[in-house]
Amino acid sequence: MKLRQKLAAVLAATMVVTAVPAMAASTNSLTHGIVVDQKGETITGAGLKIEMKDNVDTTGSMFFVNLENAEWAITGTQTTKVGDLSIEYKTNSKKELQVTIKADGNATAKENFTLPLNAKLTGGEATVSIDGNGSVISDMAPVVFAKTSDAKANVTVGEVKNIYKDGVIADIIIEEGLVGSMDPANGDNGSVKVSLDNTDYEFVNLSSSNIELSKGFSNLNASFDKTTGDEVTLTLDGKSTQAPGRITLKNVRIKLKSSKTPVIGDQIAVTVEGEKVTTTTVKVAEVKGFGNTISMKDDKVVEAVAGTQKAITFSIKENVDDSILENREIEVKLDKGYLSKTNAASQSLTVSAELNGTSETINVTPITNKDGYITGFSFKAPASLSSTKVDEITFKDLKVFVPLNEEGDITLTTTGRALAEEASTVALSVKAPVEVESEALTLKVGLKDQKGGKITIKETDKAMLKANQLIVELPAEQGMTFSKTKPVIKVVEGDLQIGDYEVDGNQVIINVKRASKTASTIEISDFVVSTDRTLPQGSYDVAVKGSALVKTADTILDEEVTVGKVNEEENSFKVEDFIVIGTANTEDLGSNGLKKGTAVFKIGEKSYTMNGVKQEMDAAAYISNGRTMIPVRYIANALGINNTDIFFANNTVTIIAGNKTISMEIGSKIVKLNGVAVRTMETAPVITGDRTYVPVSEIGAILGVEATWDGEAKTATFENK
């Protein structure tokens, strides 16, 4: 067949398939919303509506309508006419209805129709579904059309209140389960009795204003039989007709009877009962002493990163009425962090406040620390405090500036003559943006271009370092500067990008080119530092700082203000004891703080050379598992470590080399540095001939000593530069 003929055949087949009409289907729906009634009652009036999507003949269609949690209240075979349509239905069982559609005479059945959902409720949610039986009537998944409810009203309660001798209790909600079930024309006139279980207290000043009627009771009235006492009765003047009704008893006040004494911790409960109400006892109050609390919004601690600012919202709330005295002083203080980003003189502070949910103007006086930063404020309790309910003073979106060197919880405390007691809460939880680790740089006085040391800066999360300057700064003491030779700087983990960097006096300035998308680590090593002879011996800290860590808009950095040393310290990470100034210039030290020099050990001989000078040993070197084993005392001596810095105890040898402490257990391949396991050696230390042997190359690597092996001469050389 030619290509043209094939295409024609395909098109013809496509037209034939397209011309076949899709089978029509019905849209099935309920005529009413969900009906609520008692178990065992029969509902009528609801229906199941069948609408055909197309004008299709339904003659001869048979389908089935099924119930769950209900039974058909239809007897015999019944027929309903809709136009030319006859709908015949009968029950096959208590839950299944068979429906057959017929047409009168020669007419066709094309009408929409409704089936009555006359059913007895057996409990729970009653559903209806359709099995179309392959006809033009669509299947329908189960749909809830009715549910059962207890005829008696249910009782719930709102937020439990705190009281002392008197106060407002929680709202009490009484809600009908069925329309008209609290009809006052039946039984006990629909009355509700409300009684206090703790009869030391009584209701006071009850009135219609304490009764809120809603839903099906909206157009009715209700009243109490009396205004005081520990038991009262409420009566409705009508019944609900369109929806179940709701009664809410609001702002109900109780007080301690004159002859009684309040008991702190007592639970106050009421019992609600009546012929049309499920008898229920609910807690509505707790007896508490005078006091107050301070709490964060939604009781949630604010998460913050050091070097940024965060807004906090908190409230000071009475435990019971009149715990806060109006027009008396209240102080609010942070234990860390500030409410200002400078320590300029005469600073003011503006707050946004509410009293019991309504905006309130509160003028505050800043409280500053010795360095001039605002750490809190004081104010007078408003004169408009309520005398009938618990008061709550809220401060919204107060900015807290968190210094870079803070970490952990920041606590907010409130005190003052207006308050019954001091109260505190954790306001913020602060994490550091980076973790800084270091290996010390040991220097001698009066020498130029001394190299060594390492600082590792590890982000605690992505993008902690911003695209800006990161600075490593020497202390301000005279006689110590970075040389022009740049240190080695590299990103060893993550995708942070660094650009150019420079050395300027006592600073190494690194430009972070792009923030990370995954937490990253920067390693800075081989610092080159010059010292003069005026520099005192001892240890010195360096600072890691800069706008890559903190932004002037977010933090307390403000170069226009003379802030003193505190600002520098609180906006930098202190790398403690990074610079170690060794002994005076009477010996030549390497960058690791140990004597410079070259030691050569020969396998099988009881001597070694130190800077070309032969030194005697009482035991010979040997090889084990490819490692040169030498008595630990001679290794230490060759590297400039004094005998007094070598210790043997509890089957462990310990070497103190400057700021490094190395420990090894006999028989174990694990070596520890400053108490932390850092290396697994090829060969474990052993005791041979009353001498403790260790693999010398492993120790040299930890101390930063270069090791070489000459296989032909069978010599191990260790050079400390």
Residue pairs with C-beta under 8 A, 6 or more apart in sequence:
1 9
23 136
24 52
24 53
24 54
24 56
24 136
25 53
25 136
25 137
25 138
26 50
26 51
26 52
26 53
26 132
26 136
26 137
26 138
27 50
27 51
27 52
27 53
27 138
28 48
28 49
28 50
28 51
28 130
28 137
28 138
28 140
29 48
29 49
29 51
30 46
30 47
30 48
30 49
30 117
30 128
30 143
30 145
31 46
31 47
31 48
31 49
31 114
32 45
32 46
32 47
32 145
34 144
34 145
34 146
34 147
35 43
35 45
35 46
35 145
35 146
35 147
36 146
36 147
36 148
36 149
36 177
36 178
36 179
36 244
37 43
37 121
37 146
37 148
37 149
37 178
38 121
38 148
38 149
38 150
38 151
38 178
39 121
39 122
39 123
39 148
40 120
40 121
40 122
41 120
41 121
42 73
42 118
42 119
42 120
42 121
43 117
43 118
43 119
43 121
43 146
44 73
44 116
44 118
46 116
46 117
46 145
46 146
47 114
47 115
47 116
47 117
48 65
48 114
48 115
48 117
48 128
48 130
48 145
49 112
49 113
49 114
50 112
50 113
50 114
50 115
50 137
51 112
52 58
52 110
52 112
52 136
55 110
56 110
56 136
57 103
57 108
57 109
57 110
58 85
58 101
58 109
58 110
58 135
58 136
58 137
59 101
59 102
59 103
59 108
59 109
60 100
60 101
60 102
61 100
61 101
61 109
61 135
61 136
61 137
62 98
62 99
62 100
62 101
62 133
62 135
63 99
63 130
63 131
63 132
63 133
63 135
63 137
64 92
64 96
64 97
64 98
64 99
64 130
64 131
64 133
65 89
65 96
65 97
65 99
65 115
65 128
65 129
65 130
65 131
66 95
66 96
66 97
66 128
66 129
66 130
66 131
67 95
67 96
67 97
67 119
67 126
67 127
67 128
68 95
68 126
68 127
68 129
68 142
69 121
69 122
69 123
69 124
69 125
69 126
69 127
70 95
70 119
70 120
70 121
70 122
70 126
70 127
70 128
70 146
71 94
71 95
71 119
71 120
71 122
72 91
72 94
72 95
72 96
72 97
72 118
72 119
72 120
73 118
73 119
73 120
74 89
74 90
74 91
74 97
74 116
74 118
75 91
76 90
77 88
77 89
77 90
78 88
78 89
78 90
79 86
79 87
79 88
79 89
80 86
80 87
80 89
80 113
81 87
81 104
82 111
82 112
82 113
83 111
84 103
84 104
84 105
84 107
84 108
84 109
84 110
84 111
85 101
85 102
85 103
85 104
85 109
85 110
85 111
85 113
86 101
86 102
86 103
86 104
86 109
87 99
87 100
87 101
87 102
87 113
87 115
88 99
88 100
88 101
88 102
89 97
89 98
89 99
89 100
89 115
90 97
90 98
91 97
91 98
92 98
97 115
99 115
101 109
102 109
103 109
117 128
117 145
117 146
119 126
119 146
121 146
121 147
121 148
123 148
124 147
124 148
125 144
125 146
125 147
126 144
126 145
126 146
126 147
126 148
127 142
127 143
127 144
127 145
128 140
128 142
128 143
128 145
129 139
129 140
129 141
129 142
129 143
130 137
130 138
130 139
130 140
131 139
132 138
132 139
149 177
149 178
150 177
150 278
151 177
151 178
151 181
151 276
152 177
152 181
152 276
152 277
152 278
153 174
153 175
153 176
153 177
153 181
153 182
153 192
153 274
153 276
153 277
153 278
154 174
154 175
154 177
154 278
154 280
155 172
155 173
155 174
155 175
155 272
155 277
155 278
155 280
155 282
156 172
156 173
156 175
156 282
157 170
157 171
157 172
157 173
157 282
157 283
157 284
158 170
158 171
158 172
158 173
159 170
159 171
160 170
160 283
160 284
160 285
160 286
161 167
161 168
161 169
161 170
161 284
161 285
161 286
161 390
162 285
162 286
162 287
162 288
162 318
162 319
162 320
162 390
163 169
163 254
163 268
163 285
163 286
163 287
163 288
163 320
163 321
164 262
164 287
164 288
164 289
164 290
164 320
164 321
165 255
165 256
165 262
166 204
166 253
166 254
166 255
166 256
166 321
167 253
167 254
167 285
167 320
167 321
167 389
167 390
168 251
168 252
168 253
168 388
168 389
168 390
169 252
169 253
169 254
169 268
169 270
169 284
169 285
170 282
170 283
170 284
170 285
171 248
171 249
171 250
171 252
172 194
172 248
172 249
172 252
172 270
172 272
172 282
172 284
173 246
173 247
173 248
173 249
174 192
174 246
174 247
174 248
174 249
174 272
174 277
175 215
175 244
175 245
175 246
175 247
176 182
176 216
176 240
176 244
176 245
176 246
177 244
178 244
179 216
179 240
179 241
179 242
179 243
179 244
180 239
180 240
180 241
181 244
181 276
182 190
182 236
182 239
182 240
182 245
182 276
182 277
183 190
183 239
183 276
184 190
184 191
184 235
184 236
184 237
184 238
184 239
185 239
186 276
187 275
187 276
188 274
188 275
188 276
189 235
190 235
190 236
190 239
190 274
190 276
191 233
191 234
191 235
191 236
191 274
192 233
192 234
192 235
192 247
192 272
192 273
192 274
192 277
193 231
193 232
193 233
193 234
193 272
193 273
193 274
194 231
194 232
194 233
194 234
194 249
194 270
194 271
194 272
195 230
195 231
195 232
195 270
195 271
195 273
196 202
196 203
196 230
196 231
196 254
196 268
196 269
196 270
197 268
197 269
197 270
197 271
197 281
198 266
198 267
198 268
198 269
199 230
200 256
200 257
200 260
200 263
200 266
201 230
201 254
201 255
201 256
201 257
201 260
201 268
202 228
202 229
202 230
202 254
202 255
202 257
203 227
203 228
203 229
203 230
203 232
203 252
203 253
203 254
204 227
204 228
204 253
204 254
204 255
205 227
205 228
205 253
206 224
206 226
206 227
206 228
206 232
206 252
207 224
207 227
208 221
208 222
208 223
208 224
209 251
210 224
210 249
210 250
210 251
210 252
211 222
211 223
211 224
211 234
211 247
211 248
211 249
211 250
212 247
212 248
212 249
212 250
213 220
213 221
213 222
213 245
213 246
213 247
213 248
214 245
214 246
214 248
215 240
215 243
215 244
215 245
215 246
216 240
216 241
216 242
216 243
216 244
216 245
216 246
217 236
217 240
217 245
217 246
217 247
218 245
219 238
220 236
220 237
220 238
220 239
220 240
220 245
221 236
221 237
221 238
222 234
222 235
222 236
222 237
222 247
223 234
223 235
223 237
224 232
224 233
224 234
225 232
225 233
225 234
225 235
226 232
234 247
234 249
236 245
236 247
239 245
251 389
253 388
254 268
254 285
256 262
262 287
263 287
264 287
264 288
264 289
265 286
265 287
265 288
266 286
266 287
267 283
267 285
267 286
267 287
268 283
268 284
268 285
268 286
268 287
269 281
269 282
269 283
269 284
270 281
270 282
270 284
271 279
271 280
271 281
272 279
272 280
272 281
272 282
273 279
273 280
288 319
288 320
289 319
289 320
289 420
290 319
290 320
290 322
290 323
290 420
291 318
291 319
291 320
291 323
291 420
291 421
291 423
292 316
292 317
292 318
292 319
292 323
292 324
292 414
292 419
292 420
292 421
292 423
293 316
293 317
293 319
293 423
293 425
294 314
294 315
294 316
294 317
294 332
294 412
294 413
294 414
294 423
294 424
294 425
295 314
295 315
295 317
295 425
296 302
296 312
296 313
296 314
296 425
296 426
296 427
297 312
297 313
297 314
297 315
301 409
301 426
301 427
301 428
301 429
302 310
302 311
302 312
302 427
302 428
302 429
303 428
303 429
303 431
304 310
304 400
304 402
304 410
304 428
304 429
304 430
304 431
305 402
305 430
305 431
305 432
305 433
305 461
305 464
306 402
306 403
306 404
306 405
306 406
306 407
306 430
306 431
306 432
306 433
307 402
307 403
307 404
307 433
307 549
307 550
307 551
307 554
307 555
307 571
308 402
308 550
308 551
308 554
308 555
309 341
309 399
309 400
309 401
309 402
309 554
309 555
310 399
310 400
310 402
310 428
311 397
311 398
311 399
311 400
312 397
312 398
312 400
312 412
312 427
312 428
313 394
313 395
313 396
313 397
313 398
314 394
314 395
314 398
314 412
314 425
314 427
315 392
315 393
315 394
315 395
316 324
316 330
316 332
316 392
316 393
316 394
316 414
316 419
316 423
317 390
317 391
317 392
317 393
318 324
318 390
318 391
318 392
319 390
319 420
320 390
321 386
321 387
321 388
321 389
321 390
321 391
322 387
323 390
323 419
323 420
324 330
324 381
324 385
324 391
324 393
324 418
324 419
324 420
325 381
325 417
325 418
325 419
326 381
326 382
326 383
326 384
326 385
326 418
327 380
327 381
327 383
327 418
328 380
328 381
328 416
328 417
328 418
329 378
329 379
329 380
329 381
329 416
329 417
329 418
330 378
330 379
330 380
330 381
330 414
330 415
330 416
330 418
330 419
331 367
331 376
331 377
331 378
331 414
331 415
331 416
332 376
332 377
332 378
332 395
332 412
332 413
332 414
333 367
333 375
333 376
333 412
333 413
333 414
333 415
334 375
334 376
334 400
334 410
334 411
334 412
334 427
335 410
335 411
335 413
336 402
336 403
336 406
336 410
336 411
336 430
337 375
337 400
337 401
337 402
337 403
337 406
337 410
337 428
337 430
338 373
338 374
338 375
338 400
338 401
338 403
338 556
339 349
339 366
339 374
339 375
339 376
339 377
339 398
339 399
339 400
339 401
340 347
340 349
340 366
340 373
340 374
340 401
340 556
341 401
341 555
341 556
341 557
341 558
342 373
342 556
342 558
342 561
342 563
343 368
343 371
343 372
343 373
343 556
343 561
343 563
343 564
343 566
343 567
344 372
344 561
345 372
347 366
347 368
347 374
348 366
349 364
349 366
349 374
349 377
350 364
351 362
351 364
351 377
351 395
351 398
352 395
352 396
352 397
352 398
353 359
353 360
353 361
353 362
353 393
353 394
353 395
353 396
354 360
354 393
354 394
354 396
355 382
355 384
355 385
355 391
355 392
355 393
355 394
356 386
356 389
356 391
356 392
357 392
357 394
360 382
360 384
360 393
362 379
362 382
362 393
363 379
364 377
364 378
364 379
365 377
365 378
365 379
366 374
366 376
366 377
367 374
367 375
367 376
367 377
367 378
368 374
368 375
369 375
371 563
371 564
371 566
372 563
373 556
373 566
378 416
380 418
381 393
381 418
382 393
385 391
400 410
400 427
400 428
401 554
401 555
401 556
402 410
402 428
402 430
402 555
403 555
403 556
403 570
403 571
404 433
404 545
404 549
404 550
404 555
404 570
404 571
404 572
404 573
405 569
405 570
405 571
405 572
405 573
405 574
406 430
406 570
407 430
407 431
407 432
408 429
408 430
409 426
409 428
409 429
409 430
410 426
410 427
410 428
410 429
410 430
411 424
411 425
411 426
411 427
412 424
412 425
412 426
412 427
413 422
413 423
413 424
414 422
414 423
414 424
415 422
431 460
432 460
432 573
433 459
433 460
433 461
433 464
433 465
433 549
434 457
434 458
434 459
434 460
434 464
434 465
434 544
434 549
434 573
435 457
435 458
435 460
436 455
436 456
436 457
436 458
436 544
436 573
436 575
437 455
437 456
437 458
438 453
438 454
438 455
438 456
438 575
438 578
439 453
439 454
440 453
440 577
440 578
440 579
440 580
440 593
440 658
440 659
441 450
441 452
441 453
441 527
441 529
441 578
441 579
441 580
441 591
442 452
442 580
442 581
442 582
442 589
442 590
442 591
442 592
442 593
442 658
442 659
443 450
443 480
443 529
443 531
443 579
443 580
443 581
443 582
444 450
444 531
444 581
444 582
444 583
444 584
444 585
444 588
444 589
445 479
445 531
445 532
445 533
445 534
445 535
445 537
445 581
445 584
445 585
446 531
446 532
446 533
446 585
447 530
447 531
447 585
448 483
448 530
449 483
449 485
449 528
449 529
449 530
450 528
450 529
450 530
450 531
450 591
451 485
451 526
451 527
451 528
451 529
451 591
452 526
452 527
452 590
452 591
452 592
452 704
453 525
453 526
453 527
453 578
453 579
453 591
454 523
454 524
454 525
454 526
455 472
455 523
455 524
455 525
455 542
455 544
455 575
455 578
456 492
456 521
456 522
456 523
456 524
457 465
457 470
457 521
457 522
457 523
457 524
457 544
458 493
458 519
458 520
458 521
458 522
459 465
459 494
459 496
459 516
459 519
459 520
459 521
460 519
461 519
462 494
462 515
462 516
462 517
462 518
462 519
462 520
463 515
463 516
463 517
464 516
464 519
464 549
465 496
465 512
465 515
465 516
465 520
465 522
465 548
465 549
466 512
466 515
466 547
466 548
466 549
466 551
467 512
467 513
467 514
467 515
467 548
468 511
468 512
468 546
468 547
468 548
468 551
469 509
469 510
469 511
469 512
469 546
469 547
469 548
470 509
470 510
470 511
470 512
470 522
470 544
470 546
470 548
470 549
471 507
471 508
471 509
471 510
471 543
471 544
471 545
471 546
472 507
472 508
472 510
472 524
472 527
472 542
472 543
472 544
473 506
473 507
473 508
473 542
473 543
473 544
473 545
473 572
474 480
474 481
474 482
474 506
474 507
474 529
474 540
474 542
474 579
475 506
475 540
475 541
475 542
475 579
476 506
477 535
477 536
477 540
478 532
478 534
478 535
479 531
479 532
479 533
479 534
479 535
480 506
480 529
480 530
480 531
480 535
480 540
480 579
481 505
481 506
481 529
481 530
482 503
482 504
482 505
482 506
482 507
482 508
482 527
482 528
482 529
482 530
483 503
483 528
483 529
483 530
484 503
485 503
485 528
486 501
486 502
486 503
486 508
486 528
487 503
487 508
487 524
487 525
487 526
487 527
487 528
488 523
488 524
488 525
488 526
489 498
489 501
489 510
489 522
489 523
489 524
490 522
490 523
491 497
491 498
491 520
491 521
491 522
491 523
492 521
492 522
492 523
493 519
493 520
493 521
494 516
494 518
494 519
494 520
494 521
495 516
495 517
495 518
495 520
496 512
496 514
496 515
496 516
496 520
496 522
497 512
497 513
497 514
498 510
498 511
498 512
498 513
498 522
499 511
499 512
499 513
500 511
501 508
501 509
501 510
501 511
502 508
502 509
503 509
508 524
508 527
509 546
510 522
510 524
510 546
510 548
512 548
529 579
531 581
533 585
535 581
536 581
537 581
537 582
537 583
537 584
538 580
538 581
539 576
539 577
539 579
539 580
539 581
540 577
540 578
540 579
540 580
540 581
541 574
541 575
541 576
541 577
541 578
541 579
542 574
542 575
542 578
542 579
543 568
543 572
543 573
543 574
543 575
544 572
544 573
544 575
545 568
545 571
545 572
545 573
547 557
549 571
549 572
549 573
550 557
550 571
551 557
552 558
552 559
555 571
556 563
556 567
556 570
556 571
557 567
557 571
558 567
577 659
580 593
580 658
580 659
582 589
582 593
582 658
583 589
587 595
588 595
588 596
588 597
589 595
589 596
589 640
590 596
590 704
590 720
590 721
591 704
591 721
592 657
592 658
592 660
592 703
592 704
592 705
592 720
593 657
593 658
593 659
594 639
594 640
594 641
594 657
594 658
594 703
594 705
594 720
595 639
595 640
595 720
596 720
596 721
597 610
597 611
597 638
597 640
597 719
597 720
598 610
598 611
598 612
598 717
598 718
598 719
598 720
599 608
599 609
599 610
599 638
599 639
599 717
599 718
599 719
600 608
600 609
600 715
600 716
600 717
600 718
601 608
601 621
601 628
601 630
601 634
601 638
601 696
601 715
601 716
601 717
601 718
602 608
602 621
602 713
602 714
602 715
603 620
603 621
603 622
603 623
603 628
603 714
603 715
603 716
604 620
604 621
604 622
604 714
605 620
605 621
606 616
606 617
606 618
606 619
606 620
607 614
607 615
607 616
607 617
608 614
608 615
608 617
608 621
608 630
608 634
608 638
609 615
610 638
615 634
615 637
615 638
617 631
617 634
618 631
618 691
619 631
619 688
619 689
619 691
619 693
621 628
621 629
621 630
621 716
622 628
622 629
622 693
623 629
624 683
624 686
624 693
624 695
625 682
625 683
626 682
627 681
627 682
627 683
627 695
627 696
627 697
627 698
628 695
628 696
628 697
628 709
628 716
629 683
629 686
629 693
629 694
629 695
629 696
630 693
630 694
630 696
630 716
631 691
631 692
631 693
632 646
632 653
632 655
632 685
632 692
632 693
632 694
632 699
633 643
633 646
633 692
635 694
635 696
635 699
635 700
636 642
636 643
636 645
636 646
636 655
636 657
637 643
638 718
639 657
639 700
639 703
639 705
639 718
639 720
640 720
641 655
641 656
641 657
645 655
645 656
645 657
646 653
646 654
646 655
646 656
647 653
647 654
647 655
647 656
648 654
648 692
651 665
651 666
651 667
652 663
652 664
652 665
652 666
653 663
653 664
653 666
653 685
653 692
653 694
654 661
654 662
654 663
655 661
655 662
655 663
655 699
657 703
660 673
660 674
660 702
660 703
661 673
661 674
661 675
662 671
662 672
662 673
662 699
662 702
662 703
663 671
663 672
663 675
664 670
664 671
664 672
664 681
664 685
664 694
665 685
666 684
666 685
666 686
666 687
666 692
667 684
667 685
667 686
668 684
668 685
669 680
669 681
669 682
669 683
669 684
670 677
670 679
670 680
670 681
671 677
671 678
671 679
671 680
671 681
671 698
671 699
671 702
672 678
673 679
673 702
678 702
679 698
679 701
679 702
681 695
681 698
682 695
682 698
683 695
683 698
685 692
685 693
685 694
685 695
686 692
686 693
687 693
696 707
696 716
696 718
697 707
697 709
697 716
699 705
700 706
700 707
700 718
701 707
703 720
704 720
705 718
705 719
705 720
706 718
706 719
706 720
706 721
707 716
707 717
707 718
707 719
708 716
708 717
708 719
709 715
709 716
709 717
710 716
710 717
